C-alpha cells in the first residue's frame, strides 16, 4: 500500500458545483465510479488501484459530501457532468472502472464520447432492460429492509453489514444522503434507461464486463445480455462475490481490471 493510500478526500468545483473526490497515486489515470451504496475512502480496492496509476474516485453529485446541481436528476445528466470533469482534469488514455450504478454511468459516458478513455471495465452493470416488459431484471432494492438487501447483494452477508450504532453523525448523514440520491437516479424508470441498450453499440473501445457470480439482485444472464450489447466486450466471472465484487474480492477485482488495462 502506498503512502497516499490513507489520504483524505479533496474537493473541486465543476460548473459551479463542489465535488468530493479521492486523488491518489501517479501515472496513467484510473477513474473509479462507485455504486449506489457510496464510496468508502478506506476500501482496499482503492489502494490497490492507486498502486498502478493516478486514481480519481469522486463521490457522485448528491452522494457523500458532493453537491448536486438542482437540474441533475438522471444518469444521463451524470454522464455529461463526468465528461466535463474529465475535461477539467485533462484526463487522457483513461481506464474507467464502474460498479453497478457506476458502471451504468461509465457506459452512458462511453456512448457519448470515448475521447479521453482507453479502456472500460463495467462490474455488475445495471442500466438496461434485458427481459420483456413484464419481467423484472433486477430485484426492487427500495422495497427491501437492509438485512434482505445485504443477503441478496453479497456472497457473504458479513461483508455488507454495518453497525449503525458505531457510526458518527456525519457517517449516518452520508448514508441517508446516499440512499436518497440513489432513489432519485434509479427509481423511475427502475434501474434502467430505456434508450441505453440501443446505444451501447457506440462503445468502440475495449470493454470488460466483470460479474460477481453470487449476485442475487440480478442474475448472470443479465450481465451477459449487457456484455453482448457492447461490440467485442469480454465477460468474466468473479467467484465468491455478489453485486459489489470490488468489496468482497478487492484483490481479484483490481488484478482483473489492471490486467485488462495492460492487455494488447
Secondary structure as UniProt FT lines:
FT   HELIX           3..6
FT   STRAND          10..14
FT   TURN            15..16
FT   STRAND          17..24
FT   STRAND          29..33
FT   TURN            36..37
FT   TURN            41..42
FT   HELIX           44..50
FT   TURN            51..52
FT   STRAND          54..58
FT   TURN            61..62
FT   TURN            64..65
FT   TURN            70..71
FT   HELIX           75..88
FT   TURN            89..90
FT   STRAND          94..99
FT   HELIX           101..112
FT   TURN            115..116
FT   STRAND          117..123
FT   TURN            133..134
FT   HELIX           141..143
FT   HELIX           146..153
FT   HELIX           157..160
FT   HELIX           164..166
FT   HELIX           169..186
FT   TURN            187..191
FT   TURN            194..196
FT   HELIX           197..202
FT   STRAND          206..212
FT   TURN            213..214
FT   HELIX           220..228
FT   TURN            231..232
FT   STRAND          234..238
FT   TURN            239..240
FT   HELIX           245..248
FT   HELIX           250..262
//
